[in-house]
Amino acid sequence: MNMYHLTVYNHEGNKLYDEGIQADTDNEAKEKGHAFLGEKEATSYPFRLFHVTGRLVEFQSHKGKKAKEKA
């Protein structure tokens, strides 16, 4: 099991949530992260999901655009 971290901001850049997520894979971490965003009704807010090593897994900017995944 790996540790990931999800940080959610409001549109002014203030931190709303800072949650640890345990998952076996990046995809599982994304699924759990999106479920958390849905529960908190925060799907339109900027967020970043990263592995505890600092590797960015997913990012959504304040404009609601997700960073393109590497091929």
Secondary structure as UniProt FT lines:
FT   STRAND          2..9
FT   TURN            11..12
FT   STRAND          15..23
FT   HELIX           26..39
FT   TURN            40..41
FT   TURN            43..44
FT   STRAND          47..51
FT   TURN            52..53
FT   STRAND          56..60
FT   TURN            62..63
//
